[in-house]
Amino acid sequence: MARAGLISNLREQVPYLLISSQNGLNRAERPCRYIADFVYIQDGKEIVEDSKGMRTDTYIVKRKLMLMVHGISVLET
């Protein structure tokens, strides 16, 4: 698609912060990130795409957090 000129600014393995690091009572919690397989521009819009063989529970939660935190709906292919 990039070679055909249908998309531009193709990037792979793009991280998005979902939950920042936190310090709890007994331990520090690491940040939670979603790593997008592909991010690109198509028709003037940024598309975040994930190529899934199987939807895990963790992926589903992170997909929902992407929408809540960043307002991004992940395109699944």
N, C-alpha and C positions, 0 to 999 in steps of 0.2 A: 504494500500500500504506500509505503514511503517512496519507493522508487517510481511508482506510478504517479506520484504527486497528489494522492488522495488525502494524505496526512502529512503533518510537519512536526518538527521538534520532538521526535520519538526518543523517549528515555526508558530505560529498563531498571527494574529493581529500585523503585523510588520509595523512600521511607516517609511515612506520615505519623506524627506523634498523636496518640490517642489519649493517653493518660500520662501525665508527667510523673517524675520520681517523687516519692513521698517518704517522710520519716515517721514511722509508727512508734509505738511505745517500746517494743522489744526489737524492732528491726527496721531497716530501710527497705523500701520497695523500689524495685527498678521500674523505669518507664515502660509503657506498653506501646508498641508501634505496629502499624500495618505496613507491610511491604508490597507495593503494587507491582505486578509483573510488567505492565506497560502503562505509560502515560504519554499522550500525544494530543495534538491539536487537529480537530476535524471540523470543518465548516465554522471556524472561529470559536469553537468550544473546546475546553480541556476535557479529555476522556481518560478515565482511570479504568483500566481493563485488567481482569484477572482470568487466567486460563486455569480452570479447575477440572480435575479428573473426578474429585469427590469433595463434596461440601462437608467439612468437619464442623463440629460444634464451635470450636475456637474461631474458625473463619466466619461463621455466621454472626457471632457476637462482634467480631472486629468489623465486619461489613456494616452492621447496624450502627456501631460507634462512628464509622466514617461518615455516615449520613447525619448523625446527631452532632458530632463535633465539628466537621468540616463542611457539611451540606453537600457531600459528594455521594452520588449513587454509583456504585461500582458496576461496571459492565462485565458480565460473566460470559465467557466463551468456552 
